Amino acid sequence: MSRHRVRFAFEITEGPNAGLRSSGWRVWTNNEDTYITASTFGQVWKGSLHGDVAWRWAMDKNHVQSGRAPTLPKGHDRAPWTWEPTPFVNGVRLAFAIAVTRGAMLDRPADPKDQHRIVVEDRWDQLTLAKIWMTEPGVDLPIDPLLDQPMELSSGRRVWITAGWEELSDGEPEPLCAGAIVEPYTPGVQDVRAPGLFVRGLRLSTDTAA
């Protein structure tokens, strides 16, 4: 089965901070597998959802074999985060989510390869999400808005990407951050329905006091 790839970025599109954005993300499929990564990971890290068998966030095998930095400590598995595949409910399952905060929006150039923008409101009490769903053969996803046409797996299942927004109770205004930090989330460890990534702004302290 041919590969299908969807690229997108999160971006503030209105107001005085219009143009602040995330790095570009991409989701693609190959046979029965679904992959997730971001341009800032530099072909080092990616998420792999292998059918109903192995779901994980791992260092890319080719990168590990190259011996280039960054490297994992000796003896560590290249997949520090592994997950159980989420269940289907009425032929639909939420497989993965990328949740970004307002603070993760940075002053960076747009990438013309990104086909879609997920609009981030310029407010601190809201999470913006890209949700990756899977459906059984013949089942449509009754959720909007869709980013692109679904990607078909070799089994006839399909992979869909939607945008979403959720309230963030403890969001506080921050100065423009120096970067973004990504934290994998796991059902049962964090209060989430599906595995995913939480992306927040990274501030560098200028306090040099001991």
PyMOL commands that place a pseudoatom at each C-alpha (Angstrom):
pseudoatom trace, name=CA, resn=MET, resi=1, chain=A, elem=C, hetatm=0, pos=[0.000, 0.000, 0.000]
pseudoatom trace, name=CA, resn=SER, resi=2, chain=A, elem=C, hetatm=0, pos=[1.340, 3.450, -0.926]
pseudoatom trace, name=CA, resn=ARG, resi=3, chain=A, elem=C, hetatm=0, pos=[2.286, 5.913, 1.751]
pseudoatom trace, name=CA, resn=HIS, resi=4, chain=A, elem=C, hetatm=0, pos=[0.072, 8.835, 2.617]
pseudoatom trace, name=CA, resn=ARG, resi=5, chain=A, elem=C, hetatm=0, pos=[1.431, 11.783, 4.565]
pseudoatom trace, name=CA, resn=VAL, resi=6, chain=A, elem=C, hetatm=0, pos=[-0.309, 14.743, 6.205]
pseudoatom trace, name=CA, resn=ARG, resi=7, chain=A, elem=C, hetatm=0, pos=[1.662, 17.789, 7.376]
pseudoatom trace, name=CA, resn=PHE, resi=8, chain=A, elem=C, hetatm=0, pos=[0.361, 20.516, 9.651]
pseudoatom trace, name=CA, resn=ALA, resi=9, chain=A, elem=C, hetatm=0, pos=[1.345, 23.176, 12.168]
pseudoatom trace, name=CA, resn=PHE, resi=10, chain=A, elem=C, hetatm=0, pos=[-0.386, 24.954, 15.033]
pseudoatom trace, name=CA, resn=GLU, resi=11, chain=A, elem=C, hetatm=0, pos=[-0.585, 28.723, 14.526]
pseudoatom trace, name=CA, resn=ILE, resi=12, chain=A, elem=C, hetatm=0, pos=[-2.088, 31.910, 15.945]
pseudoatom trace, name=CA, resn=THR, resi=13, chain=A, elem=C, hetatm=0, pos=[-3.789, 33.511, 12.957]
pseudoatom trace, name=CA, resn=GLU, resi=14, chain=A, elem=C, hetatm=0, pos=[-5.422, 36.654, 14.390]
pseudoatom trace, name=CA, resn=GLY, resi=15, chain=A, elem=C, hetatm=0, pos=[-4.496, 39.564, 16.638]
pseudoatom trace, name=CA, resn=PRO, resi=16, chain=A, elem=C, hetatm=0, pos=[-1.161, 41.147, 17.585]
pseudoatom trace, name=CA, resn=ASN, resi=17, chain=A, elem=C, hetatm=0, pos=[0.515, 37.740, 17.954]
pseudoatom trace, name=CA, resn=ALA, resi=18, chain=A, elem=C, hetatm=0, pos=[-0.610, 36.390, 14.590]
pseudoatom trace, name=CA, resn=GLY, resi=19, chain=A, elem=C, hetatm=0, pos=[2.148, 34.341, 13.004]
pseudoatom trace, name=CA, resn=LEU, resi=20, chain=A, elem=C, hetatm=0, pos=[3.433, 32.705, 16.177]
pseudoatom trace, name=CA, resn=ARG, resi=21, chain=A, elem=C, hetatm=0, pos=[3.418, 29.002, 15.455]
pseudoatom trace, name=CA, resn=SER, resi=22, chain=A, elem=C, hetatm=0, pos=[4.625, 25.524, 16.330]
pseudoatom trace, name=CA, resn=SER, resi=23, chain=A, elem=C, hetatm=0, pos=[7.100, 23.436, 14.426]
pseudoatom trace, name=CA, resn=GLY, resi=24, chain=A, elem=C, hetatm=0, pos=[5.650, 21.369, 11.609]
pseudoatom trace, name=CA, resn=TRP, resi=25, chain=A, elem=C, hetatm=0, pos=[4.133, 17.988, 12.425]
pseudoatom trace, name=CA, resn=ARG, resi=26, chain=A, elem=C, hetatm=0, pos=[3.573, 15.065, 10.122]
pseudoatom trace, name=CA, resn=VAL, resi=27, chain=A, elem=C, hetatm=0, pos=[1.536, 11.877, 10.292]
pseudoatom trace, name=CA, resn=TRP, resi=28, chain=A, elem=C, hetatm=0, pos=[1.933, 9.119, 7.737]
pseudoatom trace, name=CA, resn=THR, resi=29, chain=A, elem=C, hetatm=0, pos=[0.944, 5.515, 7.171]
pseudoatom trace, name=CA, resn=ASN, resi=30, chain=A, elem=C, hetatm=0, pos=[2.633, 2.496, 5.650]
pseudoatom trace, name=CA, resn=ASN, resi=31, chain=A, elem=C, hetatm=0, pos=[0.836, -0.861, 5.391]
pseudoatom trace, name=CA, resn=GLU, resi=32, chain=A, elem=C, hetatm=0, pos=[-0.793, -1.286, 8.832]
pseudoatom trace, name=CA, resn=ASP, resi=33, chain=A, elem=C, hetatm=0, pos=[1.435, 1.206, 10.660]
pseudoatom trace, name=CA, resn=THR, resi=34, chain=A, elem=C, hetatm=0, pos=[0.907, 4.852, 11.597]
pseudoatom trace, name=CA, resn=TYR, resi=35, chain=A, elem=C, hetatm=0, pos=[3.784, 7.218, 12.383]
pseudoatom trace, name=CA, resn=ILE, resi=36, chain=A, elem=C, hetatm=0, pos=[3.963, 10.633, 14.061]
pseudoatom trace, name=CA, resn=THR, resi=37, chain=A, elem=C, hetatm=0, pos=[6.842, 13.093, 14.320]
pseudoatom trace, name=CA, resn=ALA, resi=38, chain=A, elem=C, hetatm=0, pos=[7.754, 16.788, 14.176]
pseudoatom trace, name=CA, resn=SER, resi=39, chain=A, elem=C, hetatm=0, pos=[10.334, 18.633, 12.106]
pseudoatom trace, name=CA, resn=THR, resi=40, chain=A, elem=C, hetatm=0, pos=[12.204, 19.741, 15.237]
pseudoatom trace, name=CA, resn=PHE, resi=41, chain=A, elem=C, hetatm=0, pos=[12.896, 16.109, 16.172]
pseudoatom trace, name=CA, resn=GLY, resi=42, chain=A, elem=C, hetatm=0, pos=[15.313, 15.940, 13.248]
pseudoatom trace, name=CA, resn=GLN, resi=43, chain=A, elem=C, hetatm=0, pos=[14.593, 12.303, 12.297]
pseudoatom trace, name=CA, resn=VAL, resi=44, chain=A, elem=C, hetatm=0, pos=[15.615, 11.258, 15.814]
pseudoatom trace, name=CA, resn=TRP, resi=45, chain=A, elem=C, hetatm=0, pos=[12.279, 10.615, 17.566]
pseudoatom trace, name=CA, resn=LYS, resi=46, chain=A, elem=C, hetatm=0, pos=[8.956, 9.377, 16.257]
pseudoatom trace, name=CA, resn=GLY, resi=47, chain=A, elem=C, hetatm=0, pos=[5.776, 7.711, 17.407]
pseudoatom trace, name=CA, resn=SER, resi=48, chain=A, elem=C, hetatm=0, pos=[4.948, 4.325, 15.888]
pseudoatom trace, name=CA, resn=LEU, resi=49, chain=A, elem=C, hetatm=0, pos=[1.509, 2.727, 16.126]
pseudoatom trace, name=CA, resn=HIS, resi=50, chain=A, elem=C, hetatm=0, pos=[2.058, -0.764, 14.725]
pseudoatom trace, name=CA, resn=GLY, resi=51, chain=A, elem=C, hetatm=0, pos=[-1.397, -2.238, 14.116]
pseudoatom trace, name=CA, resn=ASP, resi=52, chain=A, elem=C, hetatm=0, pos=[-2.739, -3.749, 17.334]
pseudoatom trace, name=CA, resn=VAL, resi=53, chain=A, elem=C, hetatm=0, pos=[0.682, -4.922, 18.490]
pseudoatom trace, name=CA, resn=ALA, resi=54, chain=A, elem=C, hetatm=0, pos=[3.294, -2.335, 19.480]
pseudoatom trace, name=CA, resn=TRP, resi=55, chain=A, elem=C, hetatm=0, pos=[2.588, 1.345, 20.124]
pseudoatom trace, name=CA, resn=ARG, resi=56, chain=A, elem=C, hetatm=0, pos=[5.553, 3.406, 21.252]
pseudoatom trace, name=CA, resn=TRP, resi=57, chain=A, elem=C, hetatm=0, pos=[7.518, 6.632, 21.235]
pseudoatom trace, name=CA, resn=ALA, resi=58, chain=A, elem=C, hetatm=0, pos=[11.042, 5.710, 20.249]
pseudoatom trace, name=CA, resn=MET, resi=59, chain=A, elem=C, hetatm=0, pos=[14.374, 6.853, 18.934]
pseudoatom trace, name=CA, resn=ASP, resi=60, chain=A, elem=C, hetatm=0, pos=[14.513, 6.106, 15.220]
pseudoatom trace, name=CA, resn=LYS, resi=61, chain=A, elem=C, hetatm=0, pos=[16.311, 2.842, 14.441]
pseudoatom trace, name=CA, resn=ASN, resi=62, chain=A, elem=C, hetatm=0, pos=[18.406, 4.377, 11.663]
pseudoatom trace, name=CA, resn=HIS, resi=63, chain=A, elem=C, hetatm=0, pos=[19.521, 7.165, 13.985]
pseudoatom trace, name=CA, resn=VAL, resi=64, chain=A, elem=C, hetatm=0, pos=[20.543, 4.683, 16.694]
pseudoatom trace, name=CA, resn=GLN, resi=65, chain=A, elem=C, hetatm=0, pos=[22.520, 2.606, 14.195]
pseudoatom trace, name=CA, resn=SER, resi=66, chain=A, elem=C, hetatm=0, pos=[24.305, 5.711, 12.914]
pseudoatom trace, name=CA, resn=GLY, resi=67, chain=A, elem=C, hetatm=0, pos=[25.893, 6.372, 16.308]
pseudoatom trace, name=CA, resn=ARG, resi=68, chain=A, elem=C, hetatm=0, pos=[25.244, 10.101, 15.975]
pseudoatom trace, name=CA, resn=ALA, resi=69, chain=A, elem=C, hetatm=0, pos=[24.212, 12.250, 18.945]
pseudoatom trace, name=CA, resn=PRO, resi=70, chain=A, elem=C, hetatm=0, pos=[21.903, 12.348, 20.734]
pseudoatom trace, name=CA, resn=THR, resi=71, chain=A, elem=C, hetatm=0, pos=[22.236, 8.840, 22.095]
pseudoatom trace, name=CA, resn=LEU, resi=72, chain=A, elem=C, hetatm=0, pos=[20.519, 6.904, 24.854]
pseudoatom trace, name=CA, resn=PRO, resi=73, chain=A, elem=C, hetatm=0, pos=[22.448, 5.559, 27.861]
pseudoatom trace, name=CA, resn=LYS, resi=74, chain=A, elem=C, hetatm=0, pos=[23.996, 2.165, 27.228]
pseudoatom trace, name=CA, resn=GLY, resi=75, chain=A, elem=C, hetatm=0, pos=[21.519, -0.652, 27.796]
pseudoatom trace, name=CA, resn=HIS, resi=76, chain=A, elem=C, hetatm=0, pos=[18.430, 1.547, 27.477]
pseudoatom trace, name=CA, resn=ASP, resi=77, chain=A, elem=C, hetatm=0, pos=[15.664, 0.495, 25.113]
pseudoatom trace, name=CA, resn=ARG, resi=78, chain=A, elem=C, hetatm=0, pos=[15.257, 2.880, 22.190]
pseudoatom trace, name=CA, resn=ALA, resi=79, chain=A, elem=C, hetatm=0, pos=[11.535, 3.020, 23.026]
pseudoatom trace, name=CA, resn=PRO, resi=80, chain=A, elem=C, hetatm=0, pos=[11.331, 4.638, 26.485]
pseudoatom trace, name=CA, resn=TRP, resi=81, chain=A, elem=C, hetatm=0, pos=[7.533, 4.999, 26.207]
pseudoatom trace, name=CA, resn=THR, resi=82, chain=A, elem=C, hetatm=0, pos=[5.271, 2.123, 25.177]
pseudoatom trace, name=CA, resn=TRP, resi=83, chain=A, elem=C, hetatm=0, pos=[1.489, 1.964, 25.188]
pseudoatom trace, name=CA, resn=GLU, resi=84, chain=A, elem=C, hetatm=0, pos=[-1.329, -0.525, 24.875]
pseudoatom trace, name=CA, resn=PRO, resi=85, chain=A, elem=C, hetatm=0, pos=[-3.440, 0.044, 21.743]
pseudoatom trace, name=CA, resn=THR, resi=86, chain=A, elem=C, hetatm=0, pos=[-6.637, 1.850, 22.670]
pseudoatom trace, name=CA, resn=PRO, resi=87, chain=A, elem=C, hetatm=0, pos=[-9.955, -0.011, 22.251]
pseudoatom trace, name=CA, resn=PHE, resi=88, chain=A, elem=C, hetatm=0, pos=[-12.448, 0.517, 19.451]
pseudoatom trace, name=CA, resn=VAL, resi=89, chain=A, elem=C, hetatm=0, pos=[-15.881, 1.758, 20.519]
pseudoatom trace, name=CA, resn=ASN, resi=90, chain=A, elem=C, hetatm=0, pos=[-18.553, 1.419, 17.832]
pseudoatom trace, name=CA, resn=GLY, resi=91, chain=A, elem=C, hetatm=0, pos=[-15.786, 0.992, 15.267]
pseudoatom trace, name=CA, resn=VAL, resi=92, chain=A, elem=C, hetatm=0, pos=[-13.870, 4.131, 16.305]
pseudoatom trace, name=CA, resn=ARG, resi=93, chain=A, elem=C, hetatm=0, pos=[-10.857, 4.674, 18.533]
pseudoatom trace, name=CA, resn=LEU, resi=94, chain=A, elem=C, hetatm=0, pos=[-8.859, 7.699, 19.562]
pseudoatom trace, name=CA, resn=ALA, resi=95, chain=A, elem=C, hetatm=0, pos=[-5.308, 6.520, 18.933]
pseudoatom trace, name=CA, resn=PHE, resi=96, chain=A, elem=C, hetatm=0, pos=[-3.092, 9.521, 19.694]
pseudoatom trace, name=CA, resn=ALA, resi=97, chain=A, elem=C, hetatm=0, pos=[-3.264, 13.225, 20.530]
pseudoatom trace, name=CA, resn=ILE, resi=98, chain=A, elem=C, hetatm=0, pos=[-0.884, 16.165, 20.301]
pseudoatom trace, name=CA, resn=ALA, resi=99, chain=A, elem=C, hetatm=0, pos=[-1.848, 18.910, 22.776]
pseudoatom trace, name=CA, resn=VAL, resi=100, chain=A, elem=C, hetatm=0, pos=[-0.143, 22.308, 22.630]
pseudoatom trace, name=CA, resn=THR, resi=101, chain=A, elem=C, hetatm=0, pos=[-0.358, 25.272, 24.971]
pseudoatom trace, name=CA, resn=ARG, resi=102, chain=A, elem=C, hetatm=0, pos=[-0.403, 28.920, 23.985]
pseudoatom trace, name=CA, resn=GLY, resi=103, chain=A, elem=C, hetatm=0, pos=[3.127, 29.234, 25.409]
pseudoatom trace, name=CA, resn=ALA, resi=104, chain=A, elem=C, hetatm=0, pos=[4.456, 26.770, 22.832]
pseudoatom trace, name=CA, resn=MET, resi=105, chain=A, elem=C, hetatm=0, pos=[3.705, 29.221, 20.013]
pseudoatom trace, name=CA, resn=LEU, resi=106, chain=A, elem=C, hetatm=0, pos=[7.021, 30.729, 18.926]
pseudoatom trace, name=CA, resn=ASP, resi=107, chain=A, elem=C, hetatm=0, pos=[8.333, 33.294, 16.462]
pseudoatom trace, name=CA, resn=ARG, resi=108, chain=A, elem=C, hetatm=0, pos=[9.520, 30.953, 13.725]
pseudoatom trace, name=CA, resn=PRO, resi=109, chain=A, elem=C, hetatm=0, pos=[9.194, 30.904, 9.929]
pseudoatom trace, name=CA, resn=ALA, resi=110, chain=A, elem=C, hetatm=0, pos=[6.366, 29.011, 8.307]
pseudoatom trace, name=CA, resn=ASP, resi=111, chain=A, elem=C, hetatm=0, pos=[7.271, 25.830, 6.452]
pseudoatom trace, name=CA, resn=PRO, resi=112, chain=A, elem=C, hetatm=0, pos=[5.694, 25.728, 2.980]
pseudoatom trace, name=CA, resn=LYS, resi=113, chain=A, elem=C, hetatm=0, pos=[5.542, 21.927, 3.264]
pseudoatom trace, name=CA, resn=ASP, resi=114, chain=A, elem=C, hetatm=0, pos=[2.884, 22.179, 5.984]
pseudoatom trace, name=CA, resn=GLN, resi=115, chain=A, elem=C, hetatm=0, pos=[-0.408, 21.588, 4.189]
pseudoatom trace, name=CA, resn=HIS, resi=116, chain=A, elem=C, hetatm=0, pos=[-2.699, 22.602, 7.044]
pseudoatom trace, name=CA, resn=ARG, resi=117, chain=A, elem=C, hetatm=0, pos=[-2.885, 25.026, 9.948]
pseudoatom trace, name=CA, resn=ILE, resi=118, chain=A, elem=C, hetatm=0, pos=[-4.615, 24.239, 13.221]
pseudoatom trace, name=CA, resn=VAL, resi=119, chain=A, elem=C, hetatm=0, pos=[-5.753, 27.585, 14.582]
pseudoatom trace, name=CA, resn=VAL, resi=120, chain=A, elem=C, hetatm=0, pos=[-4.588, 28.460, 18.098]
pseudoatom trace, name=CA, resn=GLU, resi=121, chain=A, elem=C, hetatm=0, pos=[-6.550, 31.187, 19.861]
pseudoatom trace, name=CA, resn=ASP, resi=122, chain=A, elem=C, hetatm=0, pos=[-4.403, 33.838, 21.522]
pseudoatom trace, name=CA, resn=ARG, resi=123, chain=A, elem=C, hetatm=0, pos=[-5.500, 32.872, 25.024]
pseudoatom trace, name=CA, resn=TRP, resi=124, chain=A, elem=C, hetatm=0, pos=[-3.863, 31.047, 27.912]
pseudoatom trace, name=CA, resn=ASP, resi=125, chain=A, elem=C, hetatm=0, pos=[-6.775, 29.001, 29.217]
pseudoatom trace, name=CA, resn=GLN, resi=126, chain=A, elem=C, hetatm=0, pos=[-7.099, 26.700, 26.222]
pseudoatom trace, name=CA, resn=LEU, resi=127, chain=A, elem=C, hetatm=0, pos=[-5.311, 23.651, 24.842]
pseudoatom trace, name=CA, resn=THR, resi=128, chain=A, elem=C, hetatm=0, pos=[-5.257, 23.121, 21.090]
pseudoatom trace, name=CA, resn=LEU, resi=129, chain=A, elem=C, hetatm=0, pos=[-5.119, 19.529, 19.895]
pseudoatom trace, name=CA, resn=ALA, resi=130, chain=A, elem=C, hetatm=0, pos=[-4.504, 17.384, 16.864]
pseudoatom trace, name=CA, resn=LYS, resi=131, chain=A, elem=C, hetatm=0, pos=[-6.330, 14.100, 17.428]
pseudoatom trace, name=CA, resn=ILE, resi=132, chain=A, elem=C, hetatm=0, pos=[-5.479, 10.963, 15.474]
pseudoatom trace, name=CA, resn=TRP, resi=133, chain=A, elem=C, hetatm=0, pos=[-8.350, 8.501, 15.135]
pseudoatom trace, name=CA, resn=MET, resi=134, chain=A, elem=C, hetatm=0, pos=[-8.710, 5.049, 13.625]
pseudoatom trace, name=CA, resn=THR, resi=135, chain=A, elem=C, hetatm=0, pos=[-11.883, 3.485, 12.280]
pseudoatom trace, name=CA, resn=GLU, resi=136, chain=A, elem=C, hetatm=0, pos=[-12.755, -0.067, 11.315]
pseudoatom trace, name=CA, resn=PRO, resi=137, chain=A, elem=C, hetatm=0, pos=[-13.372, -0.809, 7.605]
pseudoatom trace, name=CA, resn=GLY, resi=138, chain=A, elem=C, hetatm=0, pos=[-16.515, 0.897, 6.357]
pseudoatom trace, name=CA, resn=VAL, resi=139, chain=A, elem=C, hetatm=0, pos=[-16.906, 3.119, 9.432]
pseudoatom trace, name=CA, resn=ASP, resi=140, chain=A, elem=C, hetatm=0, pos=[-16.805, 6.898, 8.959]
pseudoatom trace, name=CA, resn=LEU, resi=141, chain=A, elem=C, hetatm=0, pos=[-15.617, 9.306, 11.631]
pseudoatom trace, name=CA, resn=PRO, resi=142, chain=A, elem=C, hetatm=0, pos=[-18.528, 11.452, 12.858]
pseudoatom trace, name=CA, resn=ILE, resi=143, chain=A, elem=C, hetatm=0, pos=[-16.246, 14.229, 14.161]
pseudoatom trace, name=CA, resn=ASP, resi=144, chain=A, elem=C, hetatm=0, pos=[-15.231, 17.591, 12.696]
pseudoatom trace, name=CA, resn=PRO, resi=145, chain=A, elem=C, hetatm=0, pos=[-13.168, 19.466, 11.704]
pseudoatom trace, name=CA, resn=LEU, resi=146, chain=A, elem=C, hetatm=0, pos=[-11.082, 17.080, 9.616]
pseudoatom trace, name=CA, resn=LEU, resi=147, chain=A, elem=C, hetatm=0, pos=[-7.610, 18.148, 8.528]
pseudoatom trace, name=CA, resn=ASP, resi=148, chain=A, elem=C, hetatm=0, pos=[-7.440, 15.983, 5.419]
pseudoatom trace, name=CA, resn=GLN, resi=149, chain=A, elem=C, hetatm=0, pos=[-8.856, 12.912, 3.759]
pseudoatom trace, name=CA, resn=PRO, resi=150, chain=A, elem=C, hetatm=0, pos=[-8.446, 9.715, 5.810]
pseudoatom trace, name=CA, resn=MET, resi=151, chain=A, elem=C, hetatm=0, pos=[-5.383, 7.537, 5.267]
pseudoatom trace, name=CA, resn=GLU, resi=152, chain=A, elem=C, hetatm=0, pos=[-6.170, 3.888, 4.546]
pseudoatom trace, name=CA, resn=LEU, resi=153, chain=A, elem=C, hetatm=0, pos=[-4.277, 1.028, 6.183]
pseudoatom trace, name=CA, resn=SER, resi=154, chain=A, elem=C, hetatm=0, pos=[-3.714, -2.358, 4.558]
pseudoatom trace, name=CA, resn=SER, resi=155, chain=A, elem=C, hetatm=0, pos=[-6.524, -3.894, 6.656]
pseudoatom trace, name=CA, resn=GLY, resi=156, chain=A, elem=C, hetatm=0, pos=[-9.063, -1.397, 5.348]
pseudoatom trace, name=CA, resn=ARG, resi=157, chain=A, elem=C, hetatm=0, pos=[-9.013, 0.571, 8.575]
pseudoatom trace, name=CA, resn=ARG, resi=158, chain=A, elem=C, hetatm=0, pos=[-8.618, 4.305, 8.142]
pseudoatom trace, name=CA, resn=VAL, resi=159, chain=A, elem=C, hetatm=0, pos=[-6.643, 6.966, 10.002]
pseudoatom trace, name=CA, resn=TRP, resi=160, chain=A, elem=C, hetatm=0, pos=[-8.155, 10.422, 10.462]
pseudoatom trace, name=CA, resn=ILE, resi=161, chain=A, elem=C, hetatm=0, pos=[-6.827, 13.672, 11.933]
pseudoatom trace, name=CA, resn=THR, resi=162, chain=A, elem=C, hetatm=0, pos=[-9.083, 16.257, 13.557]
pseudoatom trace, name=CA, resn=ALA, resi=163, chain=A, elem=C, hetatm=0, pos=[-8.494, 19.544, 15.337]
pseudoatom trace, name=CA, resn=GLY, resi=164, chain=A, elem=C, hetatm=0, pos=[-9.833, 20.112, 18.837]
pseudoatom trace, name=CA, resn=TRP, resi=165, chain=A, elem=C, hetatm=0, pos=[-9.847, 22.624, 21.682]
pseudoatom trace, name=CA, resn=GLU, resi=166, chain=A, elem=C, hetatm=0, pos=[-10.145, 22.069, 25.432]
pseudoatom trace, name=CA, resn=GLU, resi=167, chain=A, elem=C, hetatm=0, pos=[-10.181, 24.331, 28.477]
pseudoatom trace, name=CA, resn=LEU, resi=168, chain=A, elem=C, hetatm=0, pos=[-6.971, 24.600, 30.490]
pseudoatom trace, name=CA, resn=SER, resi=169, chain=A, elem=C, hetatm=0, pos=[-7.779, 25.538, 34.069]
pseudoatom trace, name=CA, resn=ASP, resi=170, chain=A, elem=C, hetatm=0, pos=[-4.320, 26.680, 35.200]
pseudoatom trace, name=CA, resn=GLY, resi=171, chain=A, elem=C, hetatm=0, pos=[-3.163, 28.545, 32.106]
pseudoatom trace, name=CA, resn=GLU, resi=172, chain=A, elem=C, hetatm=0, pos=[-1.342, 31.773, 32.959]
pseudoatom trace, name=CA, resn=PRO, resi=173, chain=A, elem=C, hetatm=0, pos=[0.123, 34.417, 30.618]
pseudoatom trace, name=CA, resn=GLU, resi=174, chain=A, elem=C, hetatm=0, pos=[3.854, 34.012, 30.006]
pseudoatom trace, name=CA, resn=PRO, resi=175, chain=A, elem=C, hetatm=0, pos=[6.517, 36.039, 28.210]
pseudoatom trace, name=CA, resn=LEU, resi=176, chain=A, elem=C, hetatm=0, pos=[7.531, 34.762, 24.783]
pseudoatom trace, name=CA, resn=CYS, resi=177, chain=A, elem=C, hetatm=0, pos=[9.270, 31.457, 25.382]
pseudoatom trace, name=CA, resn=ALA, resi=178, chain=A, elem=C, hetatm=0, pos=[12.701, 30.459, 24.100]
pseudoatom trace, name=CA, resn=GLY, resi=179, chain=A, elem=C, hetatm=0, pos=[11.557, 27.065, 22.880]
pseudoatom trace, name=CA, resn=ALA, resi=180, chain=A, elem=C, hetatm=0, pos=[9.121, 24.243, 23.472]
pseudoatom trace, name=CA, resn=ILE, resi=181, chain=A, elem=C, hetatm=0, pos=[9.351, 21.070, 25.525]
pseudoatom trace, name=CA, resn=VAL, resi=182, chain=A, elem=C, hetatm=0, pos=[7.508, 17.852, 24.674]
pseudoatom trace, name=CA, resn=GLU, resi=183, chain=A, elem=C, hetatm=0, pos=[6.256, 15.368, 27.269]
pseudoatom trace, name=CA, resn=PRO, resi=184, chain=A, elem=C, hetatm=0, pos=[4.785, 11.968, 26.306]
pseudoatom trace, name=CA, resn=TYR, resi=185, chain=A, elem=C, hetatm=0, pos=[1.495, 11.166, 28.055]
pseudoatom trace, name=CA, resn=THR, resi=186, chain=A, elem=C, hetatm=0, pos=[0.248, 7.687, 28.956]
pseudoatom trace, name=CA, resn=PRO, resi=187, chain=A, elem=C, hetatm=0, pos=[-3.317, 6.564, 29.842]
pseudoatom trace, name=CA, resn=GLY, resi=188, chain=A, elem=C, hetatm=0, pos=[-3.411, 5.414, 33.446]
pseudoatom trace, name=CA, resn=VAL, resi=189, chain=A, elem=C, hetatm=0, pos=[-0.387, 7.534, 34.326]
pseudoatom trace, name=CA, resn=GLN, resi=190, chain=A, elem=C, hetatm=0, pos=[-1.909, 10.851, 33.263]
pseudoatom trace, name=CA, resn=ASP, resi=191, chain=A, elem=C, hetatm=0, pos=[-5.636, 11.529, 33.006]
pseudoatom trace, name=CA, resn=VAL, resi=192, chain=A, elem=C, hetatm=0, pos=[-5.879, 10.996, 29.242]
pseudoatom trace, name=CA, resn=ARG, resi=193, chain=A, elem=C, hetatm=0, pos=[-7.930, 8.728, 26.978]
pseudoatom trace, name=CA, resn=ALA, resi=194, chain=A, elem=C, hetatm=0, pos=[-5.126, 7.922, 24.561]
pseudoatom trace, name=CA, resn=PRO, resi=195, chain=A, elem=C, hetatm=0, pos=[-1.359, 8.173, 24.321]
pseudoatom trace, name=CA, resn=GLY, resi=196, chain=A, elem=C, hetatm=0, pos=[0.015, 11.457, 23.145]
pseudoatom trace, name=CA, resn=LEU, resi=197, chain=A, elem=C, hetatm=0, pos=[2.334, 14.410, 23.523]
pseudoatom trace, name=CA, resn=PHE, resi=198, chain=A, elem=C, hetatm=0, pos=[1.921, 17.529, 25.654]
pseudoatom trace, name=CA, resn=VAL, resi=199, chain=A, elem=C, hetatm=0, pos=[3.799, 20.512, 24.223]
pseudoatom trace, name=CA, resn=ARG, resi=200, chain=A, elem=C, hetatm=0, pos=[4.465, 23.570, 26.369]
pseudoatom trace, name=CA, resn=GLY, resi=201, chain=A, elem=C, hetatm=0, pos=[6.666, 26.640, 26.230]
pseudoatom trace, name=CA, resn=LEU, resi=202, chain=A, elem=C, hetatm=0, pos=[10.212, 26.546, 27.590]
pseudoatom trace, name=CA, resn=ARG, resi=203, chain=A, elem=C, hetatm=0, pos=[11.530, 29.598, 29.440]
pseudoatom trace, name=CA, resn=LEU, resi=204, chain=A, elem=C, hetatm=0, pos=[15.224, 30.156, 30.144]
pseudoatom trace, name=CA, resn=SER, resi=205, chain=A, elem=C, hetatm=0, pos=[15.913, 31.753, 33.508]
pseudoatom trace, name=CA, resn=THR, resi=206, chain=A, elem=C, hetatm=0, pos=[18.133, 34.840, 33.594]
pseudoatom trace, name=CA, resn=ASP, resi=207, chain=A, elem=C, hetatm=0, pos=[18.466, 34.673, 37.356]
pseudoatom trace, name=CA, resn=THR, resi=208, chain=A, elem=C, hetatm=0, pos=[22.166, 34.102, 38.102]
pseudoatom trace, name=CA, resn=ALA, resi=209, chain=A, elem=C, hetatm=0, pos=[21.824, 34.327, 41.872]
pseudoatom trace, name=CA, resn=ALA, resi=210, chain=A, elem=C, hetatm=0, pos=[23.203, 31.363, 43.785]
for i in range(1, 210): cmd.bond("trace and resi %d" % i, "trace and resi %d" % (i + 1))
show_as sticks, trace
zoom trace
